[in-house]
Amino acid sequence: MNDFTTEIVQTLVTKGDLNELFRSHLERAINTLLRTELTALCMDIIILHNPCQT
C-alpha cells in the first residue's frame, strides 16, 4: 500500500474524519501545483526580461 492508502485505512480504523484527510491532501496537491506554476512563470519572466540576452 502507498502512503495515501495507509492513511485512509488508518483514518477508517480510528474512526477519523475522511473528509479532512481528503481535504488536506487536495490542499497539499493544489499548493504544490500552484508553487510549480508560479516558479515556471517567474522563470519565463526572468528569461524574457533578461537585459544580458542577445
PyMOL commands that set and color helices and strands:
alter all, ss='L'
color gray80, all
select helices_A, chain A and resi 3-13+18-48
alter helices_A, ss='H'
color red, helices_A
deselect
rebuild
show_as cartoon
